[in-house]
Amino acid sequence: MKFTLSWLKEHLETDATLDEICERLTAIGLEVEDVDDKAAYKPFVIAKVLTAEKHPEADRLKVLMVDAGDGKPVQIVCGAPNARAGLVGALARPGTYVPGIDVTLAVGKIRGVESHGMMCSEKELNISDNHDGIIDLPEDAPVGTSFATYAGLDDPVVEINLTPNRPDCTSIFGIARDLAASGLGKLRLPTAPNFKVEGETPVEVKIVLDDERLCPGFAYRLVRGVTNGPSPKWMQQRLLAIGLRPISALVDVTNYMTFDQGRPMHVFDADKVKGDLVVRRAREGEEILALDTRTYKLNPANIIIADDNGPESIGGIMGGEHSGCDENTVNVLIESALWDPINIAKTGRSNGIITDARYRFERGVDPEYMVPGLERTTELVLEMCGGTAAAAKVAGHKGHVRKIVDFPFSEVKRLTGLTVSNQESRAILTGLGFEVVGEGEQVKVSVPSWRPDIDGKADLVEEIMRIHGVDNIKPEPLPSAGAVNGRILTPLQIRTRTAKRALAARGMLEAVTWSFISHEQAKLFGGGSHELRLANPIAADMSDMRPSLLPGLLSAAQRNADRGFGDVAIFEVSGTYENDTPEGQRRVAAGIRRGTASLSGAGRMWSNAAKGGGKPVDVYDAKADALAVLEACGLPMGNVQIEPGAPAWYHPGRSGTIKMGPKVILGYFGEFHPKTLEALDVTGALAGFEICVDAIPEPKKKATRTKPALELSPFQMVKRDFAFVVDKTVEAGAIVKAAGSADRRLITGVNVFDVFEGASLGEDRKSVAIEVLIQPVEKTLTDEDFDALTKKIVANVEKSTGGILRA
């Protein structure tokens, strides 16, 4: 929301400086985002052309001698047709930045003649679009003084950041009201419009809607015999200062009312309206050519104003080109209506239309200002365009019923800790437009029509607090609980952080990808259901909530590869969506490695082969990352089971499923199916994983959080190797599990270090070699102890897998 200082002071009688006003605005909750003090206009001075001679080398140029008031005339080459001796205009000297042409001037030669600056046009100073000649000021304009001060261009512009719950401050009058309530001046109340009414408005407006909330009121009047020329200079300057382009008096008046009073208006060329106006739902497939010259396809969710020709305006958002006012407009129909904020927001969003009218109507405008706004707009139209006003008409309006809030003054102290007297609280509320009825500790407060955000007593406390001063709240430390604090984060939050740290420690970089993917990608990764389709996607390729993190990560890796960074290891811990219920949102840790970005390091084979790096990533890299996440999250790794195979987007022979028991699936890992990569337009060696962090069971609660004492065995660990011949169908994991269960107290680990297949073993047979880690606890093991343990290991493996010890 932008406004100029002089515009604000038209509504606020104050001697406060710009800095004081900006500081107070932020203090009362209207945060100042930017202040343009118009310093760019300070170098421009009023100068008089002493002589104007024809350029010796160019017919259309003139050589001017210009007096800037310092008694030292400067030579300027000028091509303006109105350049002449005696003209008084705006001079820019070398070193001055000219905003309209985005150029910083320097001394230069034009056709061999030196030019020490330029005489400026209105367009070059962003005053208007006029560039037919240089600025021509009255002869009595003070030469040598600031042009910005003379022309009113030094008026600072303030921009504030409004929260959506403050529709009352979408007007400059509303901002002034807040400042006055805070004690920074006195609010200047507008005088009631006074003009003569002649005749009746012949047009009728019918509201044909199934829900009266969609258009609670429609006020309008006809003004005959207008002359729609340019608006006055003062209005054009104010509109230009806040970023609006002056168009014509009728259009500028509606824009002025939008910002001055927060009351969006619309004007129809009455001679272009055929028959009566009807406020109704649009019909499926109806179209309207709007004032922005774009054609919008409408549907029954959109509320329009139509005549016998069809749609003439999208209610509360934008008018139509057909009935718009131009320089030929003679009779104008002025509209001041009320619209449903939710419908306005949905219509604007679905059609991609952002206007100042929509910005205000979707937040809520003052319903009691509908008719006064029409009167004030009519007065401005008559002042600027002439004509005669017909009687106003109102359709559908039933009046506004104010909210009444029972308010105990003690709530201020209870909710904020501030000590504010009842008298001050009453004065603050009254200054903001509230009516306070009653005496004593509890009163009844009538909420003004321009504050739809006020609903209860807590809202009133907020109003008192921000005007009294949030900075008056003294910081106090929280009371000590007198004991060790309990855990603050939930187990899922802790695991999310732990998983991120574990993957980062493995050399992976965290990525943040969109939660939306295309419908085709969603189907590719097990999603694409109707309930996860977005009603209003921000882009065509972001139509579905993601069922997996992998599409975004794979696309991100490919984008890096396209830019020359092919060895990428990235991860993300975030949400995926199985359905539209809260339970259907999962917390997943996923990651991918591309190229040679393994844990051992990326690069060519010979650069780090000694460390095991330089090889393309494969299923085992993804498996190691997945298991690292589970281990970091505290899952007992002895309970983990790995089965071959994974969902269809993984390679069927190079992937696995991680389980805990027969039913609980913890995640998947592996290389990706070639068809999946082709559908995503992704290339290269790729392997990835997905771990459902929320599927990891929580550990059993212990009586104490204190860790037990660390017990280390004083005896040397012993390693024993075994090779078992089994069927090809037997999984190595089954052998590892059987060997480890032979004596869980002594055996601390089992690792596979070799797999061999050959004719010497027999058809469909293989040899799996394992390393068993044996950690004595109570004594050094004897040969007899080792022989007994060896027999138990061999017996367990033979019983579980049918394997025999290889000779």
C-alpha positions in Angstrom: 0.0 0.0 0.0 1.6 3.3 -1.2 0.7 6.9 -0.4 2.4 10.3 -0.5 3.1 12.4 2.6 0.9 15.3 1.3 -1.9 12.9 0.5 -1.8 11.5 4.1 -1.8 15.0 5.5 -4.9 15.9 3.6 -6.7 13.5 6.1 -4.4 14.0 9.1 -3.7 17.3 10.7 -0.2 16.9 12.1 3.2 18.6 12.3 5.1 15.3 12.6 8.1 14.8 10.3 8.3 12.0 7.8 10.6 10.0 10.1 8.2 10.3 13.0 5.3 9.2 10.9 7.2 6.2 9.6 8.3 5.2 13.1 4.8 5.5 14.4 3.3 3.5 11.5 5.6 0.5 12.3 4.9 0.8 16.0 1.2 0.4 15.5 1.5 -2.6 13.2 1.6 -0.9 9.8 5.1 -1.9 8.9 6.9 0.6 6.6 8.6 -1.3 3.8 10.1 1.5 1.8 10.3 5.3 1.8 11.1 7.2 -1.4 12.1 10.7 -0.4 12.4 11.8 -4.1 16.0 12.6 -3.7 16.4 11.7 -7.4 14.6 15.0 -8.4 16.8 17.3 -6.3 19.4 18.0 -9.1 16.8 19.4 -11.5 16.6 23.2 -11.4 14.4 25.8 -13.1 16.3 27.5 -15.9 15.6 30.1 -18.6 16.7 29.9 -22.2 18.5 33.0 -23.1 19.2 32.3 -26.8 18.2 29.6 -29.2 20.3 29.4 -32.4 20.1 26.9 -35.2 22.6 24.0 -35.0 25.2 24.5 -37.7 25.2 20.8 -38.7 21.5 19.8 -38.1 18.3 21.3 -39.2 16.2 19.9 -36.3 18.6 20.8 -33.5 19.1 24.1 -31.7 22.0 25.4 -29.6 20.6 26.9 -26.4 22.3 29.2 -23.9 20.6 28.5 -20.6 20.7 30.5 -17.4 20.3 28.4 -14.2 20.3 31.4 -11.9 24.0 31.4 -11.1 25.0 33.9 -13.7 27.0 31.3 -15.7 25.0 30.4 -18.8 25.6 26.8 -20.1 25.4 25.6 -23.7 22.9 22.8 -24.4 22.0 21.1 -27.7 18.2 20.5 -27.9 15.9 18.9 -30.4 12.6 19.9 -28.9 10.3 21.7 -31.3 9.2 24.2 -28.6 12.7 25.2 -27.6 13.0 29.0 -27.9 14.5 32.1 -26.3 12.6 33.1 -23.2 11.3 29.6 -22.4 11.5 28.6 -18.7 11.9 24.9 -18.1 13.7 22.1 -16.1 17.4 21.7 -16.5 19.5 18.6 -15.8 23.3 19.2 -15.6 26.0 16.6 -16.3 26.1 13.9 -13.6 22.3 14.0 -13.1 20.3 10.8 -13.4 17.2 11.2 -15.6 14.6 8.6 -14.5 12.4 8.6 -17.6 15.2 7.5 -19.9 17.3 5.7 -17.3 20.5 7.7 -18.2 23.1 9.5 -16.2 24.1 12.6 -18.2 27.6 13.5 -19.1 29.2 16.3 -21.2 29.0 15.2 -24.8 29.2 16.4 -28.4 26.1 16.3 -30.6 27.0 16.9 -34.3 30.3 18.5 -33.3 28.7 20.9 -30.7 29.3 20.4 -26.9 26.2 20.0 -24.8 26.4 20.5 -21.0 23.2 18.8 -19.9 19.6 18.8 -21.2 16.3 20.6 -20.9 13.8 17.9 -19.9 10.3 16.9 -21.0 7.6 15.6 -18.7 8.1 12.0 -19.9 11.8 12.2 -19.1 10.9 13.1 -15.5 8.2 10.5 -15.2 5.5 13.2 -14.8 3.4 12.1 -17.7 3.7 10.4 -21.2 4.0 13.8 -22.9 7.3 14.0 -24.9 6.2 16.4 -27.7 8.4 19.1 -26.3 10.4 20.2 -23.2 8.6 21.5 -20.1 7.3 25.0 -20.6 6.8 26.8 -17.2 5.2 30.2 -16.6 7.5 33.2 -17.1 7.4 34.0 -13.4 8.7 30.6 -12.3 11.7 31.3 -10.0 14.9 30.6 -12.0 17.6 28.8 -10.1 15.3 27.1 -7.6 14.4 23.4 -7.3 12.1 22.3 -10.0 10.9 19.4 -7.8 9.7 21.8 -5.1 8.1 24.1 -7.6 6.2 21.2 -9.4 5.4 19.2 -6.2 7.6 16.3 -7.2 9.4 16.3 -3.8 6.5 14.7 -2.1 7.9 11.6 -0.3 6.2 8.2 -1.1 5.7 5.7 1.8 5.0 2.0 1.2 3.6 -0.1 4.0 3.2 -3.9 4.3 -0.4 -4.7 5.2 -1.5 -7.9 6.8 -4.6 -9.5 5.2 -6.7 -8.8 8.3 -6.5 -5.0 7.9 -8.8 -4.0 5.1 -9.5 -0.7 6.8 -5.9 0.4 6.0 -6.2 -0.2 2.3 -7.2 3.4 2.3 -5.2 6.5 3.1 -8.1 7.8 5.2 -7.9 4.5 7.2 -4.2 4.9 7.8 -4.7 8.5 8.9 -7.4 7.3 11.4 -4.9 4.8 12.9 -2.3 7.5 13.3 -4.7 9.9 14.8 -5.8 7.3 17.3 -2.2 6.8 18.3 -1.9 10.5 19.1 0.0 11.6 16.1 -2.3 14.4 15.0 -6.0 14.9 14.4 -8.2 13.1 11.9 -9.8 15.5 9.3 -13.3 14.2 8.7 -14.5 14.7 5.1 -17.4 17.1 4.4 -20.6 15.6 3.1 -20.9 15.8 -0.8 -23.2 18.6 -2.0 -24.5 18.6 -5.5 -27.8 19.0 -7.3 -29.8 16.0 -8.4 -31.9 16.2 -11.6 -34.1 13.4 -12.8 -34.1 9.6 -12.3 -31.6 6.9 -13.3 -33.5 5.0 -16.0 -31.4 1.8 -15.7 -32.6 -0.9 -13.4 -30.3 -3.4 -11.7 -31.6 -6.9 -10.8 -29.7 -9.2 -8.5 -30.4 -12.8 -9.6 -28.3 -15.0 -7.3 -29.0 -18.1 -5.3 -27.0 -16.7 -2.3 -27.5 -13.1 -1.3 -24.1 -13.0 0.3 -22.5 -13.0 -3.2 -23.7 -9.4 -3.8 -25.1 -7.9 -0.6 -25.8 -4.5 -2.2 -25.5 -2.5 -5.4 -25.7 1.3 -5.5 -25.5 3.2 -8.8 -26.5 6.5 -10.5 -26.4 8.0 -14.0 -24.5 11.2 -14.7 -25.5 12.9 -18.0 -23.5 15.2 -20.2 -20.0 14.6 -18.9 -16.8 15.6 -20.8 -14.2 12.9 -20.2 -10.9 14.7 -20.6 -7.7 14.4 -18.6 -7.9 14.5 -14.8 -6.5 17.5 -12.9 -2.7 17.8 -12.5 -2.9 17.2 -8.7 -4.7 13.9 -9.2 -2.4 12.7 -11.9 0.6 13.4 -9.8 -0.8 11.5 -6.9 -1.6 8.5 -9.0 1.8 8.6 -10.7 3.5 8.7 -7.4 1.9 5.5 -6.2 2.6 3.7 -9.6 -0.7 4.2 -11.4 -0.9 5.6 -14.9 -3.5 8.4 -15.5 -5.9 7.5 -18.2 -8.9 9.8 -18.1 -10.9 11.8 -15.6 -13.6 9.1 -15.1 -11.1 6.3 -14.7 -8.7 8.3 -12.6 -11.6 9.2 -10.2 -12.3 5.5 -9.6 -8.6 4.7 -9.0 -8.4 7.7 -6.7 -11.4 6.5 -4.6 -9.8 3.1 -4.4 -6.7 4.4 -2.6 -8.1 7.4 -0.9 -11.2 5.8 0.7 -10.6 2.1 0.1 -13.8 2.0 -2.0 -13.3 0.4 -5.4 -15.7 1.9 -8.0 -16.6 1.2 -11.6 -17.9 3.4 -14.4 -19.9 2.2 -17.4 -20.4 4.1 -20.6 -24.2 4.3 -20.2 -24.7 4.6 -24.0 -23.0 1.3 -24.5 -25.2 -0.6 -21.9 -28.1 -2.3 -23.6 -31.2 -2.8 -21.5 -31.0 -3.3 -17.7 -28.1 -4.7 -15.8 -28.3 -8.1 -14.1 -26.0 -9.4 -11.4 -25.8 -13.1 -11.9 -23.6 -16.2 -12.1 -21.8 -16.5 -15.4 -22.9 -19.3 -17.7 -20.5 -22.1 -18.6 -18.3 -21.0 -21.5 -19.3 -17.3 -21.5 -16.4 -15.0 -22.3 -15.6 -11.3 -21.6 -13.0 -9.0 -23.1 -11.8 -7.2 -20.0 -10.2 -3.8 -19.7 -6.7 -5.3 -19.7 -7.5 -6.4 -23.3 -7.5 -10.1 -22.3 -10.4 -12.5 -22.9 -11.5 -14.5 -19.9 -13.5 -17.7 -20.1 -16.1 -17.7 -17.3 -18.0 -20.3 -15.4 -20.9 -20.4 -12.9 -18.5 -19.8 -10.0 -17.9 -16.3 -11.3 -20.3 -13.4 -10.5 -20.8 -11.0 -13.4 -22.7 -7.8 -14.2 -24.4 -8.4 -17.6 -26.8 -6.6 -19.9 -28.6 -7.7 -23.0 -25.3 -8.0 -24.8 -23.9 -10.4 -22.3 -21.2 -10.0 -19.6 -20.1 -6.4 -19.1 -18.0 -6.7 -15.9 -16.5 -9.4 -13.6 -18.0 -8.2 -10.4 -15.6 -6.7 -8.0 -12.5 -7.5 -10.1 -12.5 -5.9 -13.5 -14.8 -4.2 -16.0 -15.3 -5.1 -19.6 -13.8 -3.3 -22.6 -17.1 -3.1 -24.4 -18.8 -0.8 -21.9 -15.6 1.0 -20.8 -15.4 4.8 -20.8 -13.3 6.7 -23.3 -12.9 10.3 -24.6 -16.3 10.0 -26.3 -18.3 9.1 -23.2 -21.1 11.5 -22.6 -23.3 9.6 -20.1 -21.8 7.6 -17.4 -23.2 5.0 -15.0 -21.3 4.9 -11.7 -21.4 1.6 -9.7 -20.7 1.1 -6.0 -21.4 -2.5 -5.0 -20.6 -5.0 -2.3 -19.2 -8.5 -3.1 -18.4 -11.7 -1.2 -14.7 -11.8 -0.2 -14.3 -15.5 -0.7 -15.9 -15.5 -4.1 -13.8 -12.6 -5.2 -10.6 -14.4 -4.1 -11.6 -17.6 -5.9 -12.6 -15.9 -9.1 -9.5 -13.7 -9.2 -7.2 -16.7 -8.5 -8.9 -19.1 -11.0 -8.7 -16.5 -13.8 -5.2 -15.2 -12.8 -6.5 -11.6 -12.4 -4.8 -9.3 -9.8 -6.3 -5.8 -9.5 -6.5 -3.1 -6.8 -10.3 -3.8 -6.6 -9.8 -7.5 -6.0 -7.1 -6.7 -3.4 -9.7 -4.8 -1.3 -12.9 -6.8 -2.0 -11.3 -10.1 -1.0 -10.3 -8.6 2.3 -13.6 -6.8 2.9 -14.7 -3.2 2.2 -16.8 -1.0 4.5 -20.5 -2.0 3.8 -21.7 1.3 5.3 -19.6 3.3 2.9 -21.3 1.9 -0.3 -23.7 4.8 -0.7 -21.4 7.6 0.7 -18.7 6.3 -1.6 -21.1 6.7 -4.6 -21.9 10.3 -3.4 -18.2 11.2 -3.1 -17.4 9.7 -6.5 -20.3 11.6 -8.1 -19.1 14.8 -6.6 -15.6 14.3 -8.1 -17.0 13.4 -11.5 -19.2 16.6 -11.5 -16.2 18.7 -10.5 -13.9 17.3 -13.2 -16.2 16.3 -16.1 -19.3 18.5 -15.5 -22.7 17.1 -16.2 -25.9 16.5 -14.2 -26.4 13.8 -11.6 -29.6 11.7 -11.6 -31.0 10.2 -8.4 -29.1 7.3 -6.9 -30.6 3.8 -6.7 -29.8 0.9 -4.4 -30.6 -2.8 -5.0 -30.4 -5.6 -2.6 -28.9 -3.8 0.4 -30.4 -4.7 3.8 -28.0 -2.6 5.9 -25.2 -3.6 8.1 -25.6 -5.0 11.7 -22.7 -4.1 13.9 -21.1 -6.7 16.2 -21.4 -6.2 19.9 -18.5 -7.5 22.0 -18.7 -7.8 25.8 -15.3 -6.5 26.9 -13.8 -6.5 30.5 -11.0 -4.1 30.7 -9.1 -6.6 32.8 -8.4 -8.6 29.7 -5.7 -6.2 28.7 -3.6 -7.0 31.7 -4.4 -10.7 31.6 -3.4 -11.2 27.9 -0.5 -8.7 27.5 0.8 -7.9 31.0 0.4 -4.2 30.2 -1.1 -1.9 32.8 -3.5 0.4 30.8 -6.1 2.5 32.5 -9.7 2.0 31.7 -9.9 5.6 30.6 -7.0 5.1 28.1 -8.4 1.9 26.8 -11.8 3.6 26.2 -10.0 6.5 24.5 -8.0 4.2 22.2 -11.1 2.3 21.1 -13.1 5.4 20.5 -10.3 6.9 18.4 -10.3 3.8 16.2 -14.0 4.2 15.6 -15.4 1.8 18.2 -18.4 2.8 20.3 -18.0 2.0 24.0 -21.2 1.8 26.0 -21.3 1.3 29.7 -19.3 2.2 32.8 -17.3 0.1 35.2 -15.0 -2.8 34.6 -17.0 -4.4 31.8 -18.5 -2.5 28.8 -20.1 -3.3 25.5 -18.1 -2.4 22.4 -19.8 -1.8 19.0 -17.4 -2.8 16.2 -17.3 -0.3 13.3 -18.3 -1.6 9.8 -14.8 -1.1 8.4 -13.3 -3.7 10.8 -14.5 -7.2 9.8 -11.4 -8.7 11.5 -12.7 -7.8 15.0 -14.5 -10.8 16.4 -14.0 -11.0 20.1 -12.4 -9.5 23.2 -8.9 -10.7 22.4 -9.1 -8.7 19.2 -10.0 -5.6 21.2 -7.0 -6.2 23.5 -4.8 -6.3 20.4 -6.1 -3.0 19.3 -5.4 -1.4 22.7 -2.0 -3.0 22.9 -0.7 -1.9 19.4 -1.9 1.7 20.0 -0.6 1.9 23.6 2.7 0.6 22.3 4.0 -3.0 22.0 7.4 -1.6 23.0 6.0 -0.9 26.4 5.9 -4.6 27.1 8.9 -5.3 29.3 10.8 -8.5 28.5 10.8 -10.9 31.4 12.6 -14.3 31.7 10.4 -17.4 31.9 10.1 -18.8 35.4 12.4 -21.7 36.2 10.8 -25.0 36.5 13.2 -26.0 39.2 14.0 -29.3 37.5 15.7 -30.7 34.4 13.6 -29.8 31.4 11.9 -32.7 29.6 12.2 -33.4 26.0 10.8 -30.7 23.8 10.9 -32.2 20.3 8.8 -35.2 19.3 10.4 -38.5 18.3 9.6 -37.8 14.6 11.2 -34.3 14.8 14.3 -35.8 16.4 14.5 -38.5 13.8 14.1 -36.0 11.0 17.0 -34.0 12.2 19.1 -37.1 12.9 18.5 -38.5 9.4 19.6 -35.2 7.8 22.8 -35.1 9.9 23.6 -38.7 9.0 23.1 -38.2 5.3 25.1 -35.0 5.3 27.9 -36.8 7.1 28.0 -39.2 4.2 28.8 -36.4 1.8 25.3 -35.8 0.5 23.8 -32.3 0.1 20.3 -31.4 1.3 17.8 -30.4 -1.4 14.3 -28.8 -1.1 12.1 -29.7 -4.0 8.5 -28.9 -4.9 5.7 -30.8 -3.1 3.8 -30.7 -6.5 4.7 -32.8 -9.5 3.1 -33.5 -12.9 0.3 -36.1 -13.1 2.4 -38.3 -15.3 5.3 -38.4 -12.8 2.8 -39.0 -9.9 1.4 -42.1 -11.8 5.0 -43.3 -12.5 5.7 -43.4 -8.7 2.5 -45.0 -7.5 0.4 -41.8 -7.2 -1.9 -39.9 -9.5 -5.2 -40.5 -7.6 -8.0 -38.0 -8.0 -8.0 -36.8 -4.4 -4.4 -35.7 -4.7 -5.0 -33.6 -7.8 -4.7 -29.8 -7.2 -7.8 -27.7 -7.9 -5.7 -24.7 -8.9 -2.1 -25.7 -9.7 0.5 -23.0 -10.1 1.7 -24.7 -13.3 0.6 -27.4 -15.6 3.5 -29.7 -14.6 2.7 -29.2 -10.8 -0.8 -30.7 -10.8 -0.5 -33.5 -8.2 0.8 -33.9 -4.6 3.9 -36.0 -4.8 3.7 -39.7 -3.7 7.5 -39.8 -3.6 10.5 -37.5 -3.1 12.4 -39.3 -5.9 11.0 -37.5 -9.0 12.1 -34.1 -7.6 15.5 -35.4 -6.6 16.1 -37.1 -10.0 15.1 -34.0 -11.9 17.4 -31.9 -9.7 20.3 -34.2 -10.3 19.7 -34.0 -14.1 19.6 -30.2 -14.0 23.0 -30.3 -12.3 24.3 -32.7 -14.9 23.0 -30.5 -17.7 25.2 -27.7 -16.2 28.3 -29.8 -16.0 28.0 -31.2 -12.5 27.4 -34.8 -13.2 28.6 -36.3 -9.9 25.8 -35.4 -7.5 24.7 -36.8 -4.2 21.6 -35.1 -2.8 18.9 -36.0 -0.2 15.7 -34.6 1.2 13.7 -35.4 4.4 10.2 -34.2 3.9 6.5 -35.2 3.3 5.0 -37.5 0.7 1.3 -38.1 0.2 -0.5 -41.4 -0.2 -4.0 -39.9 0.1 -5.8 -36.8 1.3 -6.1 -37.8 5.0 -3.7 -36.7 7.7 -2.6 -40.3 8.1 -1.7 -40.4 4.4 1.1 -37.9 4.8 4.3 -39.7 5.4 7.7 -38.4 6.6 10.3 -39.8 4.2 14.1 -39.6 4.0 15.2 -40.1 0.4 18.4 -39.6 -1.5 20.1 -40.3 -4.8 23.6 -40.6 -6.0 24.6 -39.9 -9.7 27.7 -40.6 -11.7 30.6 -41.5 -9.4 29.4 -39.7 -6.3 29.9 -42.6 -3.9 30.9 -42.4 -0.3 34.5 -43.1 -1.3 34.6 -40.0 -3.5 33.8 -38.9 -7.0 36.2 -38.6 -9.9 38.0 -40.7 -12.5 38.9 -44.2 -11.8 42.7 -43.5 -11.4 42.3 -40.4 -9.2 41.0 -42.1 -6.0 40.9 -45.8 -6.9 42.9 -46.6 -3.8 40.0 -45.4 -1.7 37.5 -47.5 -3.7 36.1 -44.4 -5.5 35.8 -43.6 -9.2 33.3 -46.3 -9.9 29.7 -45.6 -11.1 27.3 -45.7 -8.2 25.2 -48.9 -7.8 22.7 -50.6 -5.6 25.1 -51.1 -2.8 25.8 -47.4 -2.4 22.0 -46.8 -2.1 21.7 -49.7 0.4 24.5 -48.3 2.6 22.8 -44.9 2.7 19.4 -46.4 3.6 20.9 -48.5 6.4 22.8 -45.5 7.7 19.5 -43.6 8.1 17.9 -46.4 10.0 20.9 -46.8 12.2 21.0 -43.1 12.9 17.3 -43.2 13.8 18.0 -45.7 16.5 16.6 -48.9 14.9 18.3 -52.1 16.2 20.0 -53.3 13.0 19.8 -56.9 14.1 16.1 -56.8 13.4 16.4 -55.5 9.8 15.6 -57.8 7.0 16.3 -57.2 3.3 14.4 -58.8 0.6 15.0 -58.6 -3.2 12.7 -56.5 -5.3 11.1 -53.1 -4.9 8.4 -51.0 -6.5 8.1 -50.7 -10.3 10.2 -47.6 -10.6 13.3 -49.5 -9.4 15.4 -51.9 -11.4 13.9 -55.4 -10.7 17.3 -57.2 -10.4 19.1 -54.4 -8.6 16.9 -53.3 -5.8 15.7 -54.3 -2.4 13.0 -53.8 0.2 14.0 -53.2 3.9 11.6 -54.7 6.4 11.4 -55.2 10.1 9.4 -58.4 10.5 7.1 -59.8 7.8 4.8 -56.8 7.6 6.5 -53.6 8.5 8.1 -52.0 5.4 10.7 -49.5 6.3 11.8 -48.5 2.8 13.4 -49.3 -0.5 16.7 -48.9 -2.3 18.3 -49.7 -5.6 19.1 -48.6 -9.1 16.3 -47.2 -11.2 14.3 -48.9 -14.0 15.4 -47.7 -17.4 11.8 -46.9 -18.4 11.5 -44.7 -15.3 14.6 -42.7 -16.2 13.4 -42.4 -19.8 10.0 -41.1 -18.7 11.7 -38.5 -16.5 14.2 -37.6 -19.3 17.1 -38.5 -16.9 20.3 -40.2 -17.9 23.4 -41.5 -16.2 24.3 -44.0 -13.5 21.8 -43.4 -10.7 20.9 -45.2 -7.4 18.6 -44.1 -4.7 16.6 -45.0 -1.6 13.5 -44.1 0.3 13.1 -44.6 4.1 9.8 -44.0 5.9 11.0 -42.4 9.0 7.6 -42.4 10.6 7.4 -46.2 10.1 10.3 -46.9 12.5 8.9 -48.1 15.8 9.6 -46.0 18.8 11.9 -47.6 21.3 10.5 -48.9 24.6 10.4 -46.3 27.3 13.2 -46.8 29.9 13.0 -46.0 33.5 15.8 -43.5 33.2 17.4 -41.6 30.3 20.8 -42.1 31.8 23.1 -44.3 29.7 24.5 -47.4 31.3 28.2 -47.6 32.0 30.4 -48.5 29.1 31.7 -52.0 29.4 34.6 -53.1 27.1 35.9 -56.6 27.0 39.6 -56.9 28.0 40.0 -59.9 25.6 41.1 -59.9 22.0 38.5 -60.2 19.3 38.8 -63.2 17.0 37.8 -63.6 13.4 36.9 -66.9 11.8 36.1 -67.4 8.1 33.6 -69.9 6.8 32.5 -70.9 3.2 29.2 -72.6 2.7 27.9 -74.2 -0.5 24.2 -73.5 -1.0 21.6 -73.4 -3.8 21.7 -70.3 -6.0 18.3 -69.3 -4.7 19.5 -69.0 -1.1 20.0 -65.4 0.0 23.3 -64.4 1.6 21.3 -62.6 4.3 19.8 -65.9 5.4 23.3 -67.3 5.9 24.4 -64.2 7.9 21.3 -64.5 10.1 21.8 -68.2 10.8 25.5 -67.8 11.7 24.8 -64.8 13.9 22.2 -66.7 15.9 24.5 -69.5 16.9 25.6 -67.6 20.0 24.4 -64.0 20.3 26.6 -63.3 23.3 29.9 -64.1 21.7 29.2 -63.4 18.0 29.2 -59.6 17.5 29.1 -59.4 13.7 28.9 -61.4 10.5 30.0 -60.1 7.1 29.9 -61.5 3.6 33.2 -61.1 1.8 33.0 -63.4 -1.2 30.5 -65.2 -3.5 31.8 -67.8 -6.0 30.0 -69.8 -8.7 31.7 -72.5 -10.8 31.4 -76.0 -12.3 33.3 -77.5 -9.4 30.4 -76.7 -7.1 27.8 -78.3 -9.2 24.9 -77.0 -11.2 22.8 -74.2 -9.6 25.2 -74.0 -6.6 27.2 -71.2 -5.2 29.7 -70.6 -2.4 29.2 -67.8 0.1 32.1 -66.9 2.3 31.4 -65.1 5.6 33.6 -63.6 8.3 32.4 -64.1 11.9 33.5 -61.7 14.6 33.9 -63.4 18.0 34.3 -61.3 21.1 35.2 -63.2 24.3 33.6 -61.6 27.4 34.5 -63.6 30.5 37.7 -65.5 29.5 40.1 -66.3 26.7 38.5 -69.0 24.5 40.2 -72.3 24.2 40.5 -74.5 21.1 37.7 -76.6 22.5 35.5 -73.5 22.9 36.1 -72.5 19.3 35.4 -76.0 18.0 32.1 -76.0 19.9 31.1 -72.6 18.5 32.2 -73.6 15.0 29.9 -76.7 15.1 27.0 -74.6 16.3 27.5 -72.1 13.4 27.7 -74.9 10.8 24.7 -76.7 12.2 22.6 -73.5 12.2 23.5 -72.6 8.6 22.8 -76.2 7.5 19.5 -76.3 9.3 18.3 -72.8 8.0 19.6 -72.9 4.4 20.6 -76.4 3.6 24.2 -75.3 3.1 27.3 -77.4 3.7 30.7 -76.4 4.8 32.9 -76.1 1.7 35.9 -78.3 1.9 
